[in-house]
Amino acid sequence: MSEEEFARLETRARERGLTLSEWCRETLLTSVNSHEEKTFNLFSTGDATGQQALMAELVALRAILLNVLFKQAKGEPLTAEEMQRLIDRADSDKLRKARERLDQASGSKAS
């Protein structure tokens, strides 16, 4: 860091009544917390696209997992072709199911 940059940082810290170390810590934590909040908000109620993408993947994963577990519980083997069919089927309607679940969730919040 240049001397000029260092001086600017010290000036900022003094303006806030903090040591340079305290100011740097506060500034860094504020930046990190802001970034974490933005990442969290990607899937919050404000971002329908993020919600749908996450929910779609969860719906597909759930469908695949339940089908595999059901087959295993019956003691039946699962071939690679059957697994691929499960994946294809789960992927084919995951967005529709995700939208339905999100609509249901937002409808129950409104009540």
VMD Tcl script that builds the backbone (N, CA, C; Angstrom):
set m [mol new atoms 333]
animate dup $m
set s [atomselect $m all]
$s set {name element resname resid chain x y z} {
  {N N MET 1 A 0.853 -1.163 0.000}
  {CA C MET 1 A 0.000 0.000 0.000}
  {C C MET 1 A 0.903 1.231 0.000}
  {N N SER 2 A 0.509 2.219 -0.738}
  {CA C SER 2 A 1.318 3.441 -0.816}
  {C C SER 2 A 1.143 4.266 0.453}
  {N N GLU 3 A 2.062 5.213 0.659}
  {CA C GLU 3 A 1.967 6.097 1.829}
  {C C GLU 3 A 0.697 6.939 1.754}
  {N N GLU 4 A 0.350 7.337 0.545}
  {CA C GLU 4 A -0.858 8.145 0.358}
  {C C GLU 4 A -2.104 7.339 0.745}
  {N N GLU 5 A -2.166 6.094 0.309}
  {CA C GLU 5 A -3.309 5.241 0.663}
  {C C GLU 5 A -3.375 5.020 2.167}
  {N N PHE 6 A -2.223 4.771 2.774}
  {CA C PHE 6 A -2.168 4.565 4.215}
  {C C PHE 6 A -2.680 5.807 4.952}
  {N N ALA 7 A -2.260 6.976 4.506}
  {CA C ALA 7 A -2.688 8.228 5.129}
  {C C ALA 7 A -4.196 8.409 5.006}
  {N N ARG 8 A -4.754 8.053 3.839}
  {CA C ARG 8 A -6.207 8.159 3.650}
  {C C ARG 8 A -6.950 7.246 4.627}
  {N N LEU 9 A -6.436 6.047 4.816}
  {CA C LEU 9 A -7.077 5.116 5.753}
  {C C LEU 9 A -6.991 5.630 7.182}
  {N N GLU 10 A -5.833 6.157 7.564}
  {CA C GLU 10 A -5.693 6.717 8.906}
  {C C GLU 10 A -6.653 7.877 9.126}
  {N N THR 11 A -6.800 8.714 8.109}
  {CA C THR 11 A -7.721 9.849 8.203}
  {C C THR 11 A -9.145 9.364 8.418}
  {N N ARG 12 A -9.554 8.360 7.657}
  {CA C ARG 12 A -10.908 7.795 7.825}
  {C C ARG 12 A -11.120 7.287 9.241}
  {N N ALA 13 A -10.125 6.562 9.743}
  {CA C ALA 13 A -10.230 6.000 11.087}
  {C C ALA 13 A -10.368 7.113 12.127}
  {N N ARG 14 A -9.532 8.139 12.017}
  {CA C ARG 14 A -9.584 9.258 12.968}
  {C C ARG 14 A -10.942 9.948 12.922}
  {N N GLU 15 A -11.508 10.094 11.714}
  {CA C GLU 15 A -12.829 10.726 11.576}
  {C C GLU 15 A -13.886 9.975 12.371}
  {N N ARG 16 A -13.713 8.677 12.504}
  {CA C ARG 16 A -14.671 7.846 13.249}
  {C C ARG 16 A -14.275 7.683 14.704}
  {N N GLY 17 A -13.145 8.268 15.081}
  {CA C GLY 17 A -12.681 8.161 16.459}
  {C C GLY 17 A -12.136 6.776 16.786}
  {N N LEU 18 A -11.609 6.099 15.769}
  {CA C LEU 18 A -11.080 4.745 15.948}
  {C C LEU 18 A -9.605 4.701 15.596}
  {N N THR 19 A -8.934 3.697 16.146}
  {CA C THR 19 A -7.569 3.455 15.695}
  {C C THR 19 A -7.674 2.859 14.292}
  {N N LEU 20 A -6.570 2.874 13.575}
  {CA C LEU 20 A -6.578 2.302 12.236}
  {C C LEU 20 A -6.957 0.825 12.294}
  {N N SER 21 A -6.444 0.130 13.276}
  {CA C SER 21 A -6.749 -1.298 13.430}
  {C C SER 21 A -8.247 -1.512 13.668}
  {N N GLU 22 A -8.829 -0.723 14.565}
  {CA C GLU 22 A -10.262 -0.855 14.858}
  {C C GLU 22 A -11.103 -0.538 13.617}
  {N N TRP 23 A -10.723 0.526 12.921}
  {CA C TRP 23 A -11.460 0.922 11.725}
  {C C TRP 23 A -11.387 -0.159 10.650}
  {N N CYS 24 A -10.181 -0.723 10.449}
  {CA C CYS 24 A -10.015 -1.786 9.447}
  {C C CYS 24 A -10.878 -2.992 9.805}
  {N N ARG 25 A -10.854 -3.381 11.067}
  {CA C ARG 25 A -11.657 -4.526 11.513}
  {C C ARG 25 A -13.135 -4.274 11.241}
  {N N GLU 26 A -13.617 -3.110 11.661}
  {CA C GLU 26 A -15.034 -2.767 11.464}
  {C C GLU 26 A -15.404 -2.750 9.977}
  {N N THR 27 A -14.553 -2.146 9.176}
  {CA C THR 27 A -14.810 -2.047 7.738}
  {C C THR 27 A -14.832 -3.419 7.089}
  {N N LEU 28 A -13.865 -4.269 7.438}
  {CA C LEU 28 A -13.820 -5.616 6.873}
  {C C LEU 28 A -15.035 -6.438 7.290}
  {N N LEU 29 A -15.401 -6.369 8.562}
  {CA C LEU 29 A -16.570 -7.131 9.022}
  {C C LEU 29 A -17.852 -6.647 8.367}
  {N N THR 30 A -17.974 -5.338 8.204}
  {CA C THR 30 A -19.141 -4.791 7.517}
  {C C THR 30 A -19.218 -5.310 6.092}
  {N N SER 31 A -18.076 -5.342 5.437}
  {CA C SER 31 A -18.028 -5.836 4.060}
  {C C SER 31 A -18.409 -7.316 3.987}
  {N N VAL 32 A -17.857 -8.112 4.877}
  {CA C VAL 32 A -18.155 -9.547 4.885}
  {C C VAL 32 A -19.620 -9.789 5.200}
  {N N ASN 33 A -20.140 -9.111 6.202}
  {CA C ASN 33 A -21.544 -9.289 6.577}
  {C C ASN 33 A -22.469 -8.873 5.450}
  {N N SER 34 A -22.125 -7.808 4.759}
  {CA C SER 34 A -22.935 -7.356 3.633}
  {C C SER 34 A -22.930 -8.394 2.519}
  {N N HIS 35 A -21.780 -8.976 2.244}
  {CA C HIS 35 A -21.675 -10.011 1.213}
  {C C HIS 35 A -22.484 -11.242 1.605}
  {N N GLU 36 A -22.385 -11.652 2.874}
  {CA C GLU 36 A -23.148 -12.817 3.330}
  {C C GLU 36 A -24.642 -12.566 3.225}
  {N N GLU 37 A -25.064 -11.342 3.549}
  {CA C GLU 37 A -26.484 -11.003 3.461}
  {C C GLU 37 A -26.962 -11.062 2.016}
  {N N LYS 38 A -26.143 -10.565 1.082}
  {CA C LYS 38 A -26.520 -10.614 -0.330}
  {C C LYS 38 A -26.636 -12.051 -0.800}
  {N N THR 39 A -25.703 -12.915 -0.362}
  {CA C THR 39 A -25.745 -14.324 -0.739}
  {C C THR 39 A -26.997 -14.971 -0.167}
  {N N PHE 40 A -27.311 -14.694 1.093}
  {CA C PHE 40 A -28.507 -15.253 1.716}
  {C C PHE 40 A -29.759 -14.771 0.996}
  {N N ASN 41 A -29.789 -13.490 0.653}
  {CA C ASN 41 A -30.973 -12.917 0.018}
  {C C ASN 41 A -31.220 -13.461 -1.377}
  {N N LEU 42 A -30.217 -14.085 -1.976}
  {CA C LEU 42 A -30.421 -14.701 -3.288}
  {C C LEU 42 A -31.578 -15.684 -3.232}
  {N N PHE 43 A -31.749 -16.335 -2.080}
  {CA C PHE 43 A -32.793 -17.339 -1.950}
  {C C PHE 43 A -33.925 -16.888 -1.025}
  {N N SER 44 A -33.974 -15.612 -0.728}
  {CA C SER 44 A -35.049 -15.115 0.119}
  {C C SER 44 A -36.236 -14.726 -0.747}
  {N N THR 45 A -37.255 -14.206 -0.122}
  {CA C THR 45 A -38.494 -13.902 -0.841}
  {C C THR 45 A -38.320 -12.843 -1.915}
  {N N GLY 46 A -37.239 -12.087 -1.889}
  {CA C GLY 46 A -37.040 -11.036 -2.861}
  {C C GLY 46 A -36.565 -11.528 -4.216}
  {N N ASP 47 A -36.110 -12.761 -4.313}
  {CA C ASP 47 A -35.536 -13.249 -5.568}
  {C C ASP 47 A -36.234 -14.532 -5.987}
  {N N ALA 48 A -37.289 -14.389 -6.773}
  {CA C ALA 48 A -38.083 -15.549 -7.183}
  {C C ALA 48 A -37.274 -16.506 -8.041}
  {N N THR 49 A -36.370 -15.999 -8.863}
  {CA C THR 49 A -35.564 -16.863 -9.720}
  {C C THR 49 A -34.673 -17.761 -8.880}
  {N N GLY 50 A -34.029 -17.192 -7.893}
  {CA C GLY 50 A -33.176 -17.979 -6.999}
  {C C GLY 50 A -33.973 -18.999 -6.218}
  {N N GLN 51 A -35.124 -18.587 -5.748}
  {CA C GLN 51 A -36.001 -19.516 -5.028}
  {C C GLN 51 A -36.401 -20.681 -5.911}
  {N N GLN 52 A -36.808 -20.375 -7.121}
  {CA C GLN 52 A -37.263 -21.436 -8.024}
  {C C GLN 52 A -36.132 -22.390 -8.367}
  {N N ALA 53 A -34.941 -21.865 -8.597}
  {CA C ALA 53 A -33.806 -22.724 -8.937}
  {C C ALA 53 A -33.464 -23.653 -7.778}
  {N N LEU 54 A -33.402 -23.100 -6.589}
  {CA C LEU 54 A -33.089 -23.914 -5.416}
  {C C LEU 54 A -34.181 -24.937 -5.157}
  {N N MET 55 A -35.413 -24.507 -5.197}
  {CA C MET 55 A -36.521 -25.417 -4.940}
  {C C MET 55 A -36.593 -26.503 -6.005}
  {N N ALA 56 A -36.324 -26.163 -7.248}
  {CA C ALA 56 A -36.359 -27.148 -8.330}
  {C C ALA 56 A -35.335 -28.246 -8.090}
  {N N GLU 57 A -34.147 -27.865 -7.693}
  {CA C GLU 57 A -33.116 -28.868 -7.423}
  {C C GLU 57 A -33.478 -29.720 -6.224}
  {N N LEU 58 A -34.045 -29.115 -5.194}
  {CA C LEU 58 A -34.463 -29.885 -4.016}
  {C C LEU 58 A -35.587 -30.862 -4.351}
  {N N VAL 59 A -36.523 -30.405 -5.151}
  {CA C VAL 59 A -37.636 -31.265 -5.559}
  {C C VAL 59 A -37.119 -32.457 -6.356}
  {N N ALA 60 A -36.206 -32.200 -7.294}
  {CA C ALA 60 A -35.651 -33.285 -8.110}
  {C C ALA 60 A -34.857 -34.258 -7.248}
  {N N LEU 61 A -34.038 -33.721 -6.368}
  {CA C LEU 61 A -33.240 -34.573 -5.484}
  {C C LEU 61 A -34.128 -35.437 -4.598}
  {N N ARG 62 A -35.177 -34.833 -4.080}
  {CA C ARG 62 A -36.113 -35.581 -3.227}
  {C C ARG 62 A -36.764 -36.724 -4.001}
  {N N ALA 63 A -37.198 -36.439 -5.216}
  {CA C ALA 63 A -37.848 -37.469 -6.036}
  {C C ALA 63 A -36.886 -38.623 -6.317}
  {N N ILE 64 A -35.678 -38.299 -6.667}
  {CA C ILE 64 A -34.688 -39.347 -6.953}
  {C C ILE 64 A -34.410 -40.161 -5.697}
  {N N LEU 65 A -34.153 -39.487 -4.604}
  {CA C LEU 65 A -33.818 -40.169 -3.352}
  {C C LEU 65 A -34.943 -41.084 -2.888}
  {N N LEU 66 A -36.160 -40.593 -2.915}
  {CA C LEU 66 A -37.286 -41.419 -2.469}
  {C C LEU 66 A -37.466 -42.651 -3.345}
  {N N ASN 67 A -37.314 -42.488 -4.637}
  {CA C ASN 67 A -37.438 -43.633 -5.542}
  {C C ASN 67 A -36.337 -44.665 -5.312}
  {N N VAL 68 A -35.106 -44.197 -5.122}
  {CA C VAL 68 A -33.989 -45.113 -4.874}
  {C C VAL 68 A -34.189 -45.839 -3.549}
  {N N LEU 69 A -34.555 -45.109 -2.511}
  {CA C LEU 69 A -34.763 -45.740 -1.205}
  {C C LEU 69 A -35.915 -46.744 -1.228}
  {N N PHE 70 A -36.980 -46.413 -1.936}
  {CA C PHE 70 A -38.112 -47.326 -2.041}
  {C C PHE 70 A -37.684 -48.620 -2.720}
  {N N LYS 71 A -36.932 -48.494 -3.786}
  {CA C LYS 71 A -36.469 -49.671 -4.517}
  {C C LYS 71 A -35.535 -50.512 -3.639}
  {N N GLN 72 A -34.642 -49.868 -2.920}
  {CA C GLN 72 A -33.732 -50.581 -2.035}
  {C C GLN 72 A -34.488 -51.275 -0.896}
  {N N ALA 73 A -35.499 -50.601 -0.370}
  {CA C ALA 73 A -36.274 -51.180 0.723}
  {C C ALA 73 A -36.977 -52.462 0.287}
  {N N LYS 74 A -37.314 -52.535 -0.987}
  {CA C LYS 74 A -37.941 -53.746 -1.520}
  {C C LYS 74 A -36.892 -54.796 -1.893}
  {N N GLY 75 A -35.615 -54.454 -1.733}
  {CA C GLY 75 A -34.547 -55.393 -2.041}
  {C C GLY 75 A -34.272 -55.556 -3.526}
  {N N GLU 76 A -34.714 -54.603 -4.311}
  {CA C GLU 76 A -34.527 -54.682 -5.759}
  {C C GLU 76 A -33.275 -53.914 -6.168}
  {N N PRO 77 A -32.514 -54.466 -7.098}
  {CA C PRO 77 A -31.328 -53.739 -7.572}
  {C C PRO 77 A -31.739 -52.577 -8.480}
  {N N LEU 78 A -30.880 -51.606 -8.571}
  {CA C LEU 78 A -31.141 -50.435 -9.413}
  {C C LEU 78 A -30.069 -50.376 -10.498}
  {N N THR 79 A -30.487 -50.511 -11.723}
  {CA C THR 79 A -29.530 -50.491 -12.828}
  {C C THR 79 A -29.188 -49.045 -13.191}
  {N N ALA 80 A -28.132 -48.896 -13.944}
  {CA C ALA 80 A -27.725 -47.566 -14.396}
  {C C ALA 80 A -28.811 -46.944 -15.270}
  {N N GLU 81 A -29.455 -47.763 -16.083}
  {CA C GLU 81 A -30.516 -47.250 -16.956}
  {C C GLU 81 A -31.710 -46.770 -16.137}
  {N N GLU 82 A -32.061 -47.528 -15.101}
  {CA C GLU 82 A -33.181 -47.117 -14.245}
  {C C GLU 82 A -32.842 -45.819 -13.514}
  {N N MET 83 A -31.614 -45.721 -13.063}
  {CA C MET 83 A -31.192 -44.501 -12.374}
  {C C MET 83 A -31.277 -43.304 -13.315}
  {N N GLN 84 A -30.840 -43.486 -14.546}
  {CA C GLN 84 A -30.906 -42.389 -15.514}
  {C C GLN 84 A -32.349 -42.003 -15.793}
  {N N ARG 85 A -33.250 -42.979 -15.860}
  {CA C ARG 85 A -34.671 -42.664 -16.061}
  {C C ARG 85 A -35.226 -41.868 -14.877}
  {N N LEU 86 A -34.824 -42.247 -13.661}
  {CA C LEU 86 A -35.264 -41.500 -12.478}
  {C C LEU 86 A -34.782 -40.052 -12.546}
  {N N ILE 87 A -33.534 -39.880 -12.927}
  {CA C ILE 87 A -32.976 -38.532 -13.029}
  {C C ILE 87 A -33.704 -37.733 -14.100}
  {N N ASP 88 A -33.897 -38.339 -15.257}
  {CA C ASP 88 A -34.582 -37.644 -16.352}
  {C C ASP 88 A -35.999 -37.251 -15.964}
  {N N ARG 89 A -36.698 -38.173 -15.310}
  {CA C ARG 89 A -38.081 -37.878 -14.905}
  {C C ARG 89 A -38.115 -36.758 -13.863}
  {N N ALA 90 A -37.200 -36.815 -12.897}
  {CA C ALA 90 A -37.154 -35.773 -11.871}
  {C C ALA 90 A -36.830 -34.424 -12.482}
  {N N ASP 91 A -35.893 -34.406 -13.437}
  {CA C ASP 91 A -35.520 -33.149 -14.089}
  {C C ASP 91 A -36.627 -32.595 -14.967}
  {N N SER 92 A -37.425 -33.477 -15.555}
  {CA C SER 92 A -38.424 -33.023 -16.525}
  {C C SER 92 A -39.524 -32.170 -15.906}
  {N N ASP 93 A -39.850 -32.424 -14.651}
  {CA C ASP 93 A -40.943 -31.635 -14.064}
  {C C ASP 93 A -40.553 -30.915 -12.785}
  {N N LYS 94 A -39.252 -30.754 -12.550}
  {CA C LYS 94 A -38.825 -30.116 -11.312}
  {C C LYS 94 A -39.230 -28.645 -11.231}
  {N N LEU 95 A -39.181 -27.914 -12.335}
  {CA C LEU 95 A -39.554 -26.500 -12.290}
  {C C LEU 95 A -41.041 -26.313 -12.001}
  {N N ARG 96 A -41.865 -27.138 -12.638}
  {CA C ARG 96 A -43.312 -27.054 -12.386}
  {C C ARG 96 A -43.612 -27.346 -10.919}
  {N N LYS 97 A -43.009 -28.411 -10.398}
  {CA C LYS 97 A -43.257 -28.775 -8.999}
  {C C LYS 97 A -42.708 -27.714 -8.042}
  {N N ALA 98 A -41.568 -27.141 -8.385}
  {CA C ALA 98 A -40.991 -26.090 -7.541}
  {C C ALA 98 A -41.923 -24.887 -7.481}
  {N N ARG 99 A -42.452 -24.486 -8.643}
  {CA C ARG 99 A -43.376 -23.343 -8.664}
  {C C ARG 99 A -44.618 -23.629 -7.821}
  {N N GLU 100 A -45.131 -24.859 -7.938}
  {CA C GLU 100 A -46.307 -25.228 -7.150}
  {C C GLU 100 A -46.019 -25.127 -5.654}
  {N N ARG 101 A -44.876 -25.643 -5.242}
  {CA C ARG 101 A -44.526 -25.614 -3.818}
  {C C ARG 101 A -44.303 -24.195 -3.326}
  {N N LEU 102 A -43.651 -23.375 -4.131}
  {CA C LEU 102 A -43.426 -21.983 -3.739}
  {C C LEU 102 A -44.738 -21.216 -3.680}
  {N N ASP 103 A -45.643 -21.501 -4.631}
  {CA C ASP 103 A -46.958 -20.860 -4.606}
  {C C ASP 103 A -47.734 -21.262 -3.352}
  {N N GLN 104 A -47.657 -22.546 -3.015}
  {CA C GLN 104 A -48.325 -23.029 -1.804}
  {C C GLN 104 A -47.749 -22.344 -0.564}
  {N N ALA 105 A -46.443 -22.232 -0.521}
  {CA C ALA 105 A -45.785 -21.610 0.633}
  {C C ALA 105 A -46.159 -20.139 0.756}
  {N N SER 106 A -46.182 -19.426 -0.368}
  {CA C SER 106 A -46.516 -18.000 -0.293}
  {C C SER 106 A -48.000 -17.818 0.008}
  {N N GLY 107 A -48.836 -18.748 -0.428}
  {CA C GLY 107 A -50.260 -18.681 -0.110}
  {C C GLY 107 A -50.510 -18.908 1.355}
  {N N SER 108 A -49.760 -19.812 1.970}
  {CA C SER 108 A -49.955 -20.071 3.388}
  {C C SER 108 A -49.379 -18.950 4.243}
  {N N LYS 109 A -48.371 -18.213 3.728}
  {CA C LYS 109 A -47.836 -17.062 4.464}
  {C C LYS 109 A -48.804 -15.906 4.438}
  {N N ALA 110 A -49.543 -15.787 3.338}
  {CA C ALA 110 A -50.487 -14.667 3.190}
  {C C ALA 110 A -51.668 -14.812 4.129}
  {N N SER 111 A -51.997 -16.046 4.513}
  {CA C SER 111 A -53.166 -16.259 5.376}
  {C C SER 111 A -52.920 -15.855 6.787}
}
mol reanalyze $m
mol bondsrecalc $m
mol representation Tube
mol addrep $m
